Amino acid sequence: MGREGWMARSAAIIGAGMAGLACAAQLAAAGCTVRLFDKGRRAGGRLSSKPVSAGGHDFFFDYGAQYLTARDPDFVAQIADWERAGIVGRWPAAGGDAWVGVPGMAAIVAHMAAAHDVRWSSHIRGARRDRDGWWLRHDEGVEGPFDMIVLALPAEQTVEVAAPIDPGLAELAGAHPSAPCWTVMLGFDAPLAVADVPEVGGPIDFAARNPSKPGHGGGEAWTIHATAEWSRRHLDDARESVAAALYQAFRDRARPLPDPVHTAAHRWRYARSGKAGIGAYARPDIGLAACGDWLIAPRVESAWLSGRQAAQALL
């Protein structure tokens, strides 16, 4: 449609993570009125961070994605903008192209979300379309109409919302499931004689010393990610047993290791995404799109790119 025939439109985005917020930025820049809905209580999602006080120490944990990288020129430019704004910094311990949020990974999505109308703690239960547009149903009632809706969700959650409105999208999402991940957070009362990003193996996929990241303060806080295979086998285990098992695995590789003063486990059911390799899904004819890293590859950059591509397809 030419600009002369364009009218301001409204869009609802389900999911206020990296993909949804990147999509929102593109739509808003084109003059759309955008509202995002997210069942989380605050910005973060799989880029979550949190402070913890325990044993007389203050710890700060990134407990989702530990860092991000940039290859696409547009995302490289975005990283440069975030660096100038003090939102990200380089983390050499994870590689020359590793970037982290400052003061935590959640700072990136919090910065993005600040520019938009985001309804936190809003779990979308379903969507329907009539002659007036799209309507969303959540626990507080129904909102709409919207000219466009975007599903910026993990593949499994996309299936739930898409099945009644676009079986083709539901089938695509169902074919690219996510892998789970158990994460354990350990706080120690003194620095460990261990590399900031040590070599790991067995049930451990990745381990990182959080205070080694730029802008991350606090005590000796470690994040331990289990492998997808181990996490799948132990998906329904008690948090205490998961924490004990991964602490022991870490201790076996980092002896001597003192007892932690803080231990917690978090289960990510949808951690590492699938890899559809198509960029984004869009039905401009009915004002429907889907985006997320699962539509490209399991990287933070992929989520950002997918969100932009979904917006461009709708516009």
SEDO-272138 format. One line per 4 residues: number of its first residue (from 1); their letters; for each residue x, y, z of N, C-alpha, C. Coordinates in steps of 0.2 Angstrom, whole numbers. Layout:
NUM) A) X,Y,Z,X,Y,Z,X,Y,Z ~ ... $
***
This chain:
1) MGRE) 4,-6,0,0,0,0,4,6,0 ~ 3,11,-4,7,17,-4,6,21,2 ~ 10,26,3,10,30,9,3,34,9 ~ 1,36,3,-5,40,3,-11,37,5 $
5) GWMA) -11,30,4,-17,26,6,-16,23,13 ~ -11,24,17,-10,21,23,-13,25,29 ~ -16,21,33,-19,24,39,-16,21,45 ~ -16,25,50,-13,23,57,-17,17,59 $
9) RSAA) -14,12,61,-17,5,63,-15,4,70 ~ -18,-1,73,-17,-3,80,-14,-10,80 ~ -10,-12,84,-7,-19,85,-6,-21,92 ~ -8,-27,93,-7,-31,100,-2,-36,99 $
13) IIGA) 3,-36,103,9,-40,103,9,-45,109 ~ 8,-51,109,8,-56,114,15,-58,116 ~ 18,-56,121,25,-57,123,29,-51,122 ~ 32,-49,128,36,-43,128,43,-45,129 $
17) GMAG) 46,-50,126,53,-52,126,57,-48,121 ~ 62,-50,119,66,-47,114,63,-47,107 ~ 60,-52,105,56,-52,98,50,-48,98 ~ 46,-48,103,40,-44,104,42,-36,104 $
21) LACA) 47,-35,108,49,-28,109,52,-25,102 ~ 56,-29,99,59,-27,92,54,-26,87 ~ 48,-30,87,43,-29,83,39,-23,85 ~ 38,-22,91,34,-16,93,38,-9,91 $
25) AQLA) 45,-9,91,48,-3,89,47,-2,82 ~ 47,-7,78,46,-6,71,39,-4,69 ~ 34,-7,72,28,-5,71,26,3,73 ~ 29,4,79,28,11,82,31,16,78 $
29) AAGC) 37,14,75,41,19,71,37,20,64 ~ 33,16,62,29,17,56,22,20,58 ~ 21,22,64,15,26,66,9,22,69 ~ 11,15,70,6,11,73,5,12,81 $
33) TVRL) -1,11,83,-2,11,90,-1,4,93 ~ 3,3,97,5,-4,99,4,-5,107 ~ 2,-11,108,1,-13,115,4,-20,116 ~ 8,-21,121,11,-27,122,8,-31,128 $
37) FDKG) 7,-37,128,4,-41,134,9,-46,136 ~ 11,-47,142,16,-52,144,14,-55,151 ~ 14,-61,152,12,-64,158,17,-63,164 ~ 23,-61,162,28,-60,167,26,-54,171 $
41) RRAG) 29,-53,177,28,-47,181,32,-41,180 ~ 38,-43,176,42,-37,174,46,-39,168 ~ 50,-35,165,54,-36,159,60,-41,161 ~ 61,-45,156,67,-50,157,66,-56,153 $
45) GRLS) 61,-60,155,60,-67,151,66,-71,151 ~ 68,-73,145,74,-77,145,81,-73,146 ~ 80,-67,147,86,-62,149,85,-60,156 ~ 83,-64,160,81,-62,167,88,-61,171 $
49) SKPV) 87,-57,176,92,-55,181,89,-54,188 ~ 92,-55,193,89,-53,200,95,-53,205 ~ 94,-48,210,98,-48,216,95,-52,221 ~ 100,-55,225,98,-59,231,103,-57,237 $
53) SAGG) 100,-57,243,104,-56,249,104,-62,253 ~ 110,-65,255,110,-71,259,117,-72,262 ~ 117,-74,268,123,-76,272,127,-69,273 ~ 124,-64,273,128,-57,274,131,-55,268 $
57) HDFF) 129,-57,262,131,-55,256,126,-53,251 ~ 127,-48,246,123,-46,241,125,-49,235 ~ 121,-54,231,123,-57,225,119,-54,219 ~ 121,-55,213,117,-53,208,118,-58,202 $
61) FDYG) 113,-61,200,113,-66,195,109,-65,189 ~ 113,-66,183,109,-67,177,108,-75,177 ~ 101,-76,176,100,-83,177,96,-86,170 ~ 96,-82,165,94,-84,159,100,-84,154 $
65) AQYL) 99,-81,148,104,-80,143,110,-77,147 ~ 116,-79,146,122,-76,149,125,-71,145 ~ 124,-71,139,127,-65,135,124,-66,128 ~ 126,-61,124,123,-61,117,129,-59,112 $
69) TARD) 128,-61,106,133,-59,101,129,-56,95 ~ 133,-52,90,130,-49,85,134,-50,78 ~ 130,-52,73,133,-54,67,129,-49,61 ~ 123,-49,62,119,-45,57,121,-38,57 $
73) PDFV) 122,-34,52,124,-27,52,119,-23,56 ~ 113,-24,55,108,-20,59,108,-21,66 ~ 109,-27,68,110,-29,75,116,-26,78 ~ 121,-26,74,128,-23,76,127,-16,78 $
77) AQIA) 123,-13,73,122,-6,74,117,-5,81 ~ 113,-9,82,109,-9,88,113,-9,94 ~ 117,-14,94,122,-15,100,126,-9,101 ~ 128,-6,96,132,0,96,128,6,100 $
81) DWER) 122,6,98,117,11,101,116,10,108 ~ 115,3,110,115,1,117,121,3,121 ~ 127,1,118,133,3,121,134,10,123 ~ 132,15,118,132,22,119,128,24,125 $
85) AGIV) 122,20,126,117,22,131,119,19,137 ~ 125,15,138,127,12,144,122,6,146 ~ 119,3,141,114,-3,142,118,-10,141 ~ 123,-10,137,127,-16,136,135,-15,137 $
89) GRWP) 139,-20,138,146,-19,139,149,-26,136 ~ 155,-26,134,159,-32,132,160,-36,138 ~ 160,-43,137,162,-48,142,168,-52,139 ~ 174,-50,139,179,-54,136,180,-61,138 $
93) AAGG) 178,-63,144,179,-69,147,175,-74,143 ~ 169,-72,139,165,-77,135,167,-76,128 ~ 172,-72,126,174,-72,119,174,-64,117 ~ 178,-63,112,178,-56,109,172,-53,107 $
97) DAWV) 167,-57,105,161,-54,102,155,-55,107 ~ 157,-56,114,151,-57,119,149,-50,122 ~ 143,-49,122,140,-43,126,135,-45,131 ~ 135,-41,136,130,-42,142,127,-36,143 $
101) GVPG) 121,-37,146,117,-31,149,120,-28,155 ~ 119,-22,156,122,-18,161,117,-14,165 ~ 115,-16,172,119,-20,176,117,-27,176 ~ 113,-29,171,111,-36,171,108,-37,164 $
105) MAAI) 107,-44,162,104,-45,155,97,-42,155 ~ 93,-42,160,87,-39,160,86,-32,158 ~ 92,-28,159,92,-21,158,91,-20,150 ~ 92,-25,146,91,-23,139,84,-23,137 $
109) VAHM) 80,-28,139,73,-28,138,69,-23,142 ~ 72,-21,148,69,-16,152,69,-9,148 ~ 75,-8,145,76,-2,141,72,-2,135 ~ 71,-7,132,67,-8,126,59,-7,128 $
113) AAAH) 57,-10,134,50,-10,136,48,-3,138 ~ 53,1,140,51,8,143,48,12,138 ~ 49,11,131,46,15,126,39,13,124 ~ 36,8,127,30,5,125,25,4,130 $
117) DVRW) 19,3,128,13,2,133,13,-6,134 ~ 16,-8,139,17,-15,141,12,-17,147 ~ 8,-22,146,4,-24,151,7,-30,154 ~ 10,-30,160,13,-35,163,8,-39,167 $
121) SSHI) 10,-45,169,5,-50,173,-1,-50,169 ~ -1,-51,162,-7,-51,158,-6,-58,154 ~ -9,-63,156,-9,-69,152,-14,-70,147 ~ -12,-70,141,-17,-70,135,-20,-77,135 $
125) RGAR) -26,-79,135,-29,-85,135,-31,-87,128 ~ -33,-82,124,-35,-84,117,-36,-78,113 ~ -37,-79,106,-38,-73,102,-44,-75,97 ~ -47,-70,94,-52,-71,89,-53,-65,85 $
129) RDRD) -55,-66,79,-56,-61,74,-63,-60,71 ~ -65,-54,71,-72,-53,68,-71,-47,63 ~ -77,-44,61,-77,-39,56,-73,-33,58 ~ -73,-32,65,-70,-26,68,-63,-27,69 $
133) GWWL) -60,-33,69,-53,-34,70,-52,-40,75 ~ -46,-39,78,-44,-45,83,-46,-43,90 ~ -48,-48,94,-49,-47,101,-45,-52,105 ~ -42,-50,110,-38,-54,115,-42,-55,121 $
137) RHDE) -42,-62,124,-45,-63,130,-40,-65,135 ~ -40,-62,141,-36,-63,147,-40,-63,153 ~ -36,-64,159,-40,-66,165,-44,-60,167 ~ -43,-54,165,-47,-48,167,-53,-47,162 $
141) GVEG) -53,-50,156,-58,-49,152,-56,-49,144 ~ -59,-45,140,-57,-45,133,-55,-38,131 ~ -50,-38,127,-47,-31,124,-47,-31,117 ~ -49,-26,114,-49,-25,106,-54,-20,104 $
145) PFDM) -55,-19,98,-52,-23,93,-45,-20,91 ~ -41,-24,88,-34,-22,85,-34,-24,78 ~ -31,-20,74,-30,-22,67,-25,-27,66 ~ -20,-28,70,-15,-33,69,-14,-37,76 $
149) IVLA) -12,-43,76,-9,-46,82,-3,-50,80 ~ 2,-50,85,8,-53,84,9,-58,90 ~ 11,-64,88,12,-69,93,20,-69,94 ~ 23,-66,99,30,-66,100,31,-71,106 $
153) LPAE) 30,-77,105,30,-82,111,35,-88,109 ~ 37,-92,114,40,-98,112,36,-103,108 ~ 39,-107,104,35,-111,100,29,-115,103 ~ 30,-118,109,25,-121,112,19,-117,114 $
157) QTVE) 20,-111,116,15,-106,118,11,-104,112 ~ 15,-103,106,12,-101,100,7,-106,98 ~ 9,-112,99,4,-118,97,-3,-117,100 ~ -3,-115,107,-9,-115,111,-13,-109,108 $
161) VAAP) -10,-103,107,-14,-97,104,-16,-98,97 ~ -12,-101,93,-13,-101,86,-18,-106,83 ~ -18,-112,87,-22,-118,85,-29,-116,83 ~ -33,-112,86,-40,-110,84,-40,-105,79 $
165) IDPG) -35,-101,77,-35,-96,73,-31,-97,66 ~ -26,-101,67,-22,-102,61,-18,-109,62 ~ -21,-114,60,-19,-121,61,-12,-122,57 ~ -11,-118,52,-4,-119,49,2,-116,53 $
169) LAEL) 0,-110,56,5,-108,61,6,-112,67 ~ 1,-115,69,1,-120,75,5,-126,73 ~ 4,-128,67,8,-134,65,16,-133,64 ~ 17,-127,61,24,-125,61,27,-124,67 $
173) AGAH) 24,-121,72,27,-120,79,28,-127,82 ~ 23,-131,81,23,-138,84,29,-142,82 ~ 31,-141,76,37,-144,73,44,-142,75 ~ 44,-136,79,50,-134,81,50,-132,89 $
177) PSAP) 50,-138,93,49,-137,100,56,-134,103 ~ 55,-131,109,61,-129,113,64,-134,117 ~ 70,-134,119,74,-138,124,73,-135,131 ~ 72,-139,136,72,-136,143,79,-135,145 $
181) CWTV) 79,-131,151,86,-130,154,85,-129,162 ~ 88,-133,166,88,-132,173,94,-127,174 ~ 93,-122,178,98,-117,180,99,-117,188 ~ 105,-117,190,106,-117,197,110,-110,199 $
185) MLGF) 108,-107,204,112,-101,206,115,-102,212 ~ 122,-101,213,126,-102,219,129,-96,221 ~ 129,-94,227,132,-89,230,137,-91,235 ~ 143,-89,235,149,-91,240,151,-85,243 $
189) DAPL) 154,-86,249,156,-80,254,163,-78,252 ~ 166,-81,247,173,-78,245,174,-80,238 ~ 178,-77,234,180,-79,227,183,-86,226 ~ 181,-89,221,183,-96,220,189,-95,215 $
193) AVAD) 194,-100,216,200,-101,212,198,-104,205 ~ 193,-101,202,191,-105,196,190,-99,190 ~ 191,-101,184,191,-96,178,184,-93,178 ~ 183,-87,176,177,-84,175,172,-88,171 $
197) VPEV) 174,-91,166,170,-96,162,174,-102,161 ~ 173,-107,166,177,-113,166,175,-118,161 ~ 180,-122,159,178,-128,155,173,-133,159 ~ 168,-135,156,163,-139,159,162,-145,155 $
201) GGPI) 158,-150,158,156,-156,155,151,-160,159 ~ 149,-166,157,144,-170,161,137,-166,160 ~ 134,-166,166,127,-163,166,127,-155,165 ~ 133,-152,165,134,-145,165,135,-142,158 $
205) DFAA) 131,-138,155,132,-135,149,136,-129,149 ~ 135,-125,154,139,-118,154,139,-116,162 ~ 144,-113,164,145,-110,170,148,-103,170 ~ 146,-98,174,149,-92,173,149,-88,180 $
209) RNPS) 154,-84,181,155,-80,187,152,-73,185 ~ 146,-72,189,143,-66,187,146,-59,188 ~ 150,-59,194,154,-52,195,159,-51,190 ~ 161,-55,186,166,-54,181,163,-50,175 $
213) KPGH) 157,-49,175,153,-46,169,154,-38,170 ~ 154,-34,165,154,-27,166,148,-24,169 ~ 149,-20,175,143,-17,178,139,-22,183 ~ 142,-28,183,138,-32,188,142,-32,195 $
217) GGGE) 139,-30,200,142,-29,206,140,-36,210 ~ 141,-35,217,139,-40,221,145,-45,223 ~ 143,-50,227,147,-56,229,148,-61,224 ~ 151,-66,226,153,-72,222,147,-76,219 $
221) AWTI) 144,-74,214,138,-77,212,139,-81,205 ~ 137,-87,205,139,-91,199,132,-94,197 ~ 131,-94,190,126,-97,187,128,-103,183 ~ 124,-109,184,126,-115,181,120,-117,177 $
225) HATA) 121,-118,171,116,-121,166,117,-128,165 ~ 112,-132,166,113,-140,164,112,-141,156 ~ 114,-146,154,113,-148,147,105,-149,146 ~ 103,-148,139,96,-150,138,95,-157,139 $
229) EWSR) 99,-162,137,98,-169,139,97,-170,146 ~ 101,-168,150,100,-169,157,94,-165,160 ~ 93,-159,158,87,-156,160,80,-159,158 ~ 80,-162,152,74,-166,150,73,-172,154 $
233) RHLD) 79,-176,156,78,-181,160,75,-180,167 ~ 77,-174,170,76,-172,176,71,-166,177 ~ 67,-165,172,62,-160,171,58,-159,177 ~ 55,-164,179,50,-164,185,53,-166,192 $
237) DARE) 60,-166,192,63,-167,199,62,-161,203 ~ 63,-162,210,62,-156,215,68,-152,214 ~ 67,-145,215,72,-140,214,78,-142,219 ~ 77,-144,225,82,-146,229,87,-151,227 $
241) SVAA) 84,-156,224,88,-162,221,92,-159,215 ~ 89,-155,211,92,-153,205,98,-148,207 ~ 97,-144,212,102,-139,214,108,-143,217 ~ 106,-149,221,112,-153,224,116,-156,219 $
245) ALYQ) 112,-159,214,116,-163,209,120,-158,204 ~ 118,-152,203,122,-148,198,128,-145,203 ~ 127,-143,209,132,-141,213,137,-146,214 ~ 136,-153,215,140,-158,215,144,-159,209 $
249) AFRD) 141,-158,203,144,-159,197,149,-153,196 ~ 147,-147,198,152,-141,198,158,-142,202 ~ 156,-145,208,162,-146,213,167,-151,211 ~ 164,-157,207,169,-162,205,174,-159,200 $
253) RARP) 172,-153,196,176,-150,191,180,-144,194 ~ 178,-142,200,181,-136,202,184,-137,210 ~ 187,-143,211,189,-144,218,195,-140,219 ~ 196,-137,226,191,-138,231,186,-133,231 $
257) LPDP) 180,-134,233,174,-129,232,171,-129,239 ~ 170,-123,242,166,-123,248,159,-124,247 ~ 155,-124,253,148,-125,253,146,-118,251 ~ 140,-117,247,138,-110,245,134,-108,251 $
261) VHTA) 133,-101,252,129,-98,257,122,-97,254 ~ 121,-97,247,115,-97,244,114,-102,238 ~ 109,-105,238,108,-110,232,100,-109,230 ~ 99,-109,223,92,-109,221,92,-112,214 $
265) AHRW) 87,-115,212,86,-118,205,80,-115,202 ~ 81,-114,195,76,-112,191,75,-116,185 ~ 69,-118,184,67,-122,178,65,-118,172 ~ 68,-119,166,66,-116,160,63,-121,156 $
269) RYAR) 57,-121,155,54,-126,151,55,-125,143 ~ 56,-118,142,57,-116,135,63,-112,135 ~ 69,-116,135,75,-112,135,79,-111,128 ~ 81,-116,125,85,-116,119,79,-117,114 $
273) SGKA) 78,-113,109,73,-113,104,75,-118,99 ~ 70,-120,95,70,-124,89,73,-119,83 ~ 73,-121,77,77,-118,72,73,-119,65 ~ 67,-115,64,63,-115,58,67,-113,52 $
277) GIGA) 71,-107,53,75,-105,48,71,-101,43 ~ 65,-98,45,62,-94,40,61,-86,41 ~ 64,-84,47,64,-77,49,58,-75,53 ~ 52,-75,50,46,-73,53,40,-76,49 $
281) YARP) 34,-77,53,28,-79,50,23,-73,49 ~ 20,-72,43,15,-67,43,10,-68,38 ~ 4,-66,40,-2,-66,36,-5,-59,36 ~ -2,-55,31,-4,-48,31,-12,-47,29 $
285) DIGL) -14,-53,26,-21,-53,23,-26,-52,29 ~ -24,-55,35,-29,-55,41,-25,-52,47 ~ -19,-49,46,-16,-45,51,-13,-49,57 ~ -10,-55,55,-8,-59,60,0,-61,58 $
289) AACG) 4,-61,63,11,-63,62,13,-66,69 ~ 19,-70,68,22,-73,73,30,-72,73 ~ 33,-71,78,40,-70,78,44,-73,84 ~ 50,-74,84,54,-77,90,60,-80,87 $
293) DWLI) 65,-82,92,71,-85,89,70,-92,86 ~ 64,-95,88,63,-102,85,61,-101,78 ~ 60,-96,75,59,-95,68,65,-94,64 ~ 71,-93,68,77,-92,64,82,-97,67 $
297) APRV) 84,-96,73,89,-100,76,90,-98,84 ~ 92,-102,88,92,-101,95,98,-96,97 ~ 97,-89,96,101,-84,98,97,-78,99 ~ 99,-73,104,96,-67,106,95,-63,99 $
301) ESAW) 100,-63,95,100,-59,89,94,-61,85 ~ 93,-68,84,88,-70,80,81,-68,82 ~ 80,-67,89,74,-65,91,73,-58,89 ~ 78,-54,89,77,-47,87,76,-46,80 $
305) LSGR) 80,-50,76,79,-50,69,72,-52,67 ~ 69,-58,70,63,-60,68,57,-55,70 ~ 58,-52,76,53,-47,77,52,-41,72 ~ 58,-39,70,58,-34,65,55,-36,58 $
309) QAAQ) 57,-42,56,54,-45,50,47,-46,50 ~ 44,-48,56,37,-49,57,33,-42,56 ~ 36,-37,59,33,-30,58,34,-28,51 ~ 39,-29,48,40,-27,41,35,-30,36 $
313) ALL) 34,-37,37,29,-41,33,22,-38,34 ~ 20,-36,40,13,-34,41,12,-27,38 ~ 18,-23,38,17,-16,36,17,-16,28 $
***
